[in-house]
């Protein structure tokens, strides 16, 4: 639609296009506009084809329904298809109410008979048509935002589910922060499941790219992972099958990185499998810790057919915390230069925050502070999505 502004604001003039083949009627419109007290600039086309030869540079169109190349509502329908964001006032010699109702139903903002209109009425119709069209567009934008929010909500439920954990000594804190555009979730996902034997399986993944395709694929991979884990499949088969799902569900070449962790029922060891994903950060109760070794890093899912991922076993000390994350949290810049934060410096930030917070801190708040620190270093919002999942174990308090 036309430029921003409102009728009556300083310097604003309504841009009008008159589509009229009769010179006498065109002169009458010019005279009525002079009486209408509406600041406007008027241009004219004698046929519909002339008006539609290029973009319609007008806020409102005055349209005759009896043109050499368009009779009745045909011209209105063509005009609406060509420039749906422009207000239209039908101005014609056809003065029957049925035609007027049909014109408004077809998308016109108003309908005026040539022999019943004067300057004041024309000015009023133009003002109302302009405001009606603005209100219509605002309503459409609101509806689009509501639909987008609903879509995001459905995707969020699929990407960021409620973990299935029963052990009262385990705590899982999670956080998701969309990238700079913030318009739609990306392909980051996580999940956590405790099996009947006490084994806890935790996953975090990242589908390359952004947009609805990546988000939908992330949902498919996360749901496939949960179903396979609940079915009791070994880790190697879970990863191989999730990769098959990725290959069959993607609509263009996409890959995903993934980190899967199995915590033993005794909570004293874990087994880690990396598919092109950065290694988790293991922290102790006193806030010290380190990134787990990535010497058995495998290729991302969807890159090499029939790939395999070698697991690594890691011993756990009492009071451990394990942070899984996607690369968006450490790919931000540090200062004004080109230096990136990197996962080594990111891990240092996390350990410092854990020491500041103490052993009984809310790890959800720790993750909030981490994102705040990273964005502050980046001097603004991060470009990529960030997903974080921190699993912590606290031993039973002696009686």
C-alpha positions in Angstrom: 0.0 0.0 0.0 1.1 3.6 -0.1 3.6 5.4 2.2 3.3 5.6 5.9 1.3 8.5 7.4 -2.2 9.4 8.0 -4.6 11.9 6.4 -4.3 15.2 8.2 -0.7 14.7 9.1 1.7 17.5 7.9 2.7 17.2 4.3 0.7 14.0 3.6 -1.1 13.9 0.3 -3.4 11.0 -0.8 -2.2 9.6 -4.2 -5.3 9.0 -6.3 -5.6 7.2 -9.7 -8.8 7.8 -11.7 -9.6 5.1 -14.3 -12.1 6.9 -16.5 -12.5 7.1 -20.3 -14.9 10.0 -20.4 -13.1 13.4 -20.4 -16.2 15.2 -19.1 -16.6 12.9 -16.1 -12.9 13.1 -15.4 -13.2 17.0 -15.3 -16.1 16.6 -12.8 -14.0 14.5 -10.6 -11.2 17.1 -10.6 -13.7 19.8 -9.6 -15.2 17.7 -6.8 -11.7 16.9 -5.4 -11.1 20.7 -5.3 -14.2 21.0 -3.2 -13.5 17.9 -1.1 -10.8 19.5 1.1 -8.7 16.4 0.9 -4.9 16.9 0.1 -4.4 14.7 -2.9 -2.5 14.3 -6.2 -4.6 12.9 -9.1 -3.4 10.9 -12.0 -5.6 9.4 -14.7 -5.8 6.3 -16.9 -8.4 6.0 -19.7 -8.5 2.2 -19.8 -7.9 -0.6 -17.4 -5.0 -1.9 -19.6 -3.3 1.5 -19.3 -3.7 1.5 -15.5 -2.3 -2.0 -15.2 0.6 -1.6 -17.5 2.9 -1.2 -14.5 2.7 -1.0 -10.7 -0.2 1.1 -9.5 1.5 4.0 -7.7 -1.6 5.1 -5.8 -3.1 4.9 -2.3 -6.7 4.8 -3.7 -8.2 4.1 -7.1 -11.4 5.7 -8.4 -12.7 3.1 -10.8 -15.4 3.4 -13.5 -17.2 0.1 -14.1 -18.0 1.0 -17.8 -14.6 1.1 -19.5 -13.7 0.3 -23.1 -11.8 -2.8 -22.1 -13.7 -3.8 -18.9 -17.4 -3.8 -18.1 -19.0 -4.4 -14.7 -17.1 -6.1 -12.0 -14.5 -7.6 -14.4 -12.3 -4.5 -14.1 -12.6 -4.4 -10.3 -11.6 -8.1 -10.1 -8.6 -7.5 -12.4 -7.5 -4.5 -10.4 -7.8 -6.3 -7.1 -5.6 -9.1 -8.4 -3.0 -6.7 -9.8 -2.8 -4.5 -6.7 -4.4 -6.1 -3.7 -3.0 -3.5 -1.2 -4.7 -0.5 -2.8 -8.0 0.9 -1.7 -10.7 1.1 -4.5 -13.7 3.3 -4.7 -16.1 2.4 -7.5 -17.4 5.6 -9.2 -19.9 4.8 -11.9 -23.1 5.7 -13.7 -24.6 2.3 -12.7 -26.7 3.4 -9.7 -28.4 0.2 -8.7 -27.9 -1.1 -5.1 -27.3 -4.7 -6.3 -24.2 -3.6 -8.2 -23.0 -1.6 -5.3 -23.3 -4.5 -2.8 -21.5 -6.8 -5.4 -18.7 -4.3 -5.8 -18.1 -4.1 -2.1 -18.3 -7.8 -1.7 -15.7 -8.1 -4.5 -13.2 -6.0 -2.5 -14.1 -2.3 -3.2 -14.0 -0.1 -0.1 -17.0 2.0 -1.3 -19.4 2.5 -4.2 -20.6 5.9 -5.5 -23.0 6.8 -8.3 -21.8 9.7 -10.5 -25.1 11.5 -10.4 -25.4 11.3 -6.7 -22.0 12.4 -5.5 -20.6 15.8 -4.7 -17.2 17.0 -3.4 -18.0 16.5 0.2 -19.3 13.0 -0.3 -16.4 12.1 -2.5 -13.9 13.4 0.1 -15.6 11.4 2.8 -15.6 8.2 0.7 -11.9 8.6 0.0 -11.0 9.2 3.6 -13.0 6.2 4.7 -11.7 4.0 2.0 -8.1 4.8 2.9 -8.7 4.1 6.6 -10.7 0.9 5.9 -7.8 -0.4 3.8 -5.3 0.4 6.4 -7.4 -1.3 9.1 -7.8 -4.3 6.8 -4.0 -4.6 6.3 -3.4 -4.3 10.0 -5.9 -7.1 10.6 -4.2 -9.3 8.0 -0.8 -8.7 9.5 -2.2 -9.5 13.0 -3.7 -12.7 11.6 -0.4 -13.7 9.9 1.5 -13.1 13.2 -1.0 -15.2 15.1 -0.6 -18.0 12.5 3.1 -17.7 12.7 3.0 -17.8 16.5 0.8 -20.9 16.4 3.2 -22.6 13.9 6.2 -21.7 16.1 4.3 -23.1 19.1 3.7 -26.4 17.4 7.3 -26.6 16.3 8.6 -25.7 19.7 6.5 -28.5 21.3 8.2 -30.9 18.8 11.7 -29.6 19.1 11.7 -28.9 22.9 9.6 -31.5 24.6 9.0 -32.3 28.2 11.8 -34.6 29.4 10.9 -38.0 30.8 12.9 -38.2 34.0 11.9 -39.9 37.2 15.0 -39.9 39.4 14.6 -37.2 42.1 18.3 -36.7 42.3 18.5 -35.6 38.7 17.9 -32.0 37.6 17.6 -30.9 34.0 17.7 -27.2 33.1 17.1 -26.3 29.5 17.1 -23.1 27.4 16.3 -22.2 23.9 17.1 -18.8 22.3 16.2 -18.2 18.6 18.8 -16.5 16.4 18.9 -12.8 15.4 15.8 -12.9 13.2 13.8 -14.6 15.9 11.0 -15.3 13.4 11.0 -19.0 13.5 12.7 -21.8 15.4 15.6 -23.4 13.7 16.6 -27.0 13.7 18.1 -27.2 17.2 16.5 -29.9 19.4 17.0 -31.8 22.6 15.4 -34.6 24.6 16.0 -36.7 27.8 14.5 -40.1 28.7 14.9 -42.3 31.8 14.4 -46.0 31.0 12.9 -48.5 33.4 16.4 -49.8 34.4 17.4 -46.3 35.5 19.6 -45.5 32.5 19.2 -41.9 31.4 19.6 -41.0 27.7 20.1 -37.4 26.7 20.4 -36.0 23.2 21.0 -32.6 21.6 21.1 -32.0 17.9 21.3 -29.2 15.3 20.0 -29.4 11.7 22.1 -27.1 9.5 20.4 -24.0 8.3 17.3 -22.1 9.4 13.6 -22.0 8.4 10.6 -24.2 8.4 12.2 -27.1 6.5 15.0 -27.3 9.1 12.6 -27.0 12.0 10.3 -29.7 10.7 13.2 -32.0 10.1 14.5 -31.4 13.6 11.1 -32.3 15.0 11.1 -35.5 12.9 14.6 -36.5 14.2 13.8 -35.7 17.8 10.6 -37.8 17.7 12.4 -40.6 15.9 15.1 -40.6 18.6 12.6 -40.7 21.4 10.6 -43.6 19.8 13.8 -45.6 19.2 15.1 -45.1 22.7 11.8 -46.1 24.3 11.8 -49.2 22.1 15.0 -50.2 23.7 17.3 -50.1 20.7 21.1 -50.0 21.3 22.7 -46.6 20.7 24.4 -47.6 17.5 21.1 -48.7 16.0 19.4 -45.5 17.3 21.9 -43.3 15.5 21.9 -45.3 12.3 18.1 -45.2 12.2 17.8 -41.5 13.0 20.2 -40.9 10.1 18.0 -42.9 7.8 15.0 -40.8 8.9 17.0 -37.7 8.1 17.9 -38.9 4.6 14.4 -39.9 3.8 12.6 -36.8 5.3 14.9 -34.0 4.0 13.6 -32.3 0.9 17.1 -31.0 0.0 20.6 -31.9 1.1 20.7 -31.2 4.8 22.8 -32.7 7.5 22.6 -32.7 11.3 25.1 -32.8 14.1 24.1 -34.8 17.3 25.5 -35.6 20.7 23.9 -38.6 22.6 24.8 -39.4 26.2 23.8 -42.5 28.3 24.2 -42.1 32.0 24.4 -45.4 33.9 21.8 -46.3 36.5 24.5 -45.8 39.3 25.1 -42.2 38.0 28.9 -42.9 38.2 29.6 -43.2 34.4 28.4 -42.2 31.0 28.8 -43.2 27.4 29.0 -40.5 24.8 28.5 -40.6 21.1 29.3 -37.6 18.9 28.1 -37.2 15.3 29.9 -34.0 14.2 28.8 -32.2 17.4 30.9 -30.3 20.0 31.6 -32.4 23.1 29.7 -31.8 26.4 31.1 -29.9 29.3 31.5 -31.9 32.5 31.6 -29.9 35.7 32.2 -31.1 39.3 30.4 -30.0 42.5 33.1 -27.3 43.2 32.7 -25.7 39.8 35.8 -27.1 38.2 35.5 -29.2 35.0 36.5 -29.7 31.4 35.2 -30.5 27.9 34.9 -34.2 27.3 37.4 -35.6 24.8 36.3 -35.4 21.1 38.9 -37.9 19.9 36.1 -40.2 18.7 34.2 -37.5 16.9 32.2 -39.0 14.1 30.8 -37.4 11.0 27.5 -35.6 11.1 24.3 -37.4 10.2 23.4 -37.4 6.5 27.0 -36.9 5.2 28.5 -40.4 4.7 26.3 -43.4 3.9 26.4 -46.2 6.5 28.5 -44.2 8.9 29.2 -45.5 12.4 29.9 -43.6 15.6 32.3 -45.0 18.2 31.2 -44.4 21.8 33.5 -43.2 24.6 33.1 -44.1 28.3 33.6 -41.4 30.9 33.7 -41.8 34.7 31.6 -39.4 36.8 32.4 -38.0 40.3 29.6 -37.3 42.8 27.8 -34.0 42.3 28.5 -33.8 38.5 26.8 -31.5 36.0 26.8 -32.1 32.3 26.1 -29.3 29.7 25.1 -30.2 26.2 24.8 -27.3 23.8 24.6 -26.3 20.1 27.2 -24.2 18.3 25.2 -21.0 18.3 26.3 -20.3 21.9 30.0 -20.1 21.1 30.0 -18.8 17.5 29.4 -15.2 18.5 32.1 -12.6 18.2 34.3 -11.3 21.1 34.6 -7.6 20.8 34.7 -5.6 17.5 37.1 -7.9 15.7 36.7 -11.2 13.9 37.6 -13.3 16.9 35.0 -15.9 17.9 34.2 -17.0 21.4 34.8 -20.7 20.8 33.7 -23.6 22.9 36.9 -23.5 25.1 36.2 -19.9 26.3 32.5 -20.7 26.5 33.2 -23.6 28.8 35.3 -21.2 31.0 32.3 -18.9 31.2 30.0 -21.7 32.3 32.4 -22.9 35.0 32.8 -19.4 36.3 29.0 -19.0 36.5 28.6 -22.3 38.3 31.2 -21.3 40.9 29.5 -17.9 41.4 26.1 -19.6 41.8 27.1 -22.3 44.2 26.2 -26.0 44.4 22.5 -25.4 45.2 21.9 -22.8 42.5 19.1 -22.9 40.0 20.8 -24.0 36.8 18.1 -22.5 34.7 19.3 -19.1 36.0 22.9 -20.1 35.2 22.0 -20.8 31.6 20.2 -17.5 31.4 23.3 -15.7 32.6 25.4 -17.6 30.1 23.3 -16.4 27.2 23.4 -12.9 28.6 27.2 -12.9 28.9 27.6 -14.4 25.4 25.3 -11.8 23.8 27.1 -9.0 25.7 30.4 -10.2 24.3 28.8 -10.4 20.8 27.5 -6.8 21.3 24.0 -8.0 20.3 21.8 -11.0 19.6 23.5 -14.1 18.3 23.0 -15.0 14.6 22.4 -18.7 15.2 19.9 -20.4 17.4 21.1 -21.6 20.9 19.9 -24.8 22.6 21.2 -25.7 26.0 20.6 -28.7 28.3 22.3 -29.1 31.7 21.8 -32.4 33.5 23.0 -32.5 37.1 23.1 -35.2 39.8 22.9 -34.6 43.5 23.5 -37.5 45.9 20.8 -38.3 48.5 21.2 -36.3 51.7 22.2 -38.6 54.6 19.4 -39.1 57.2 
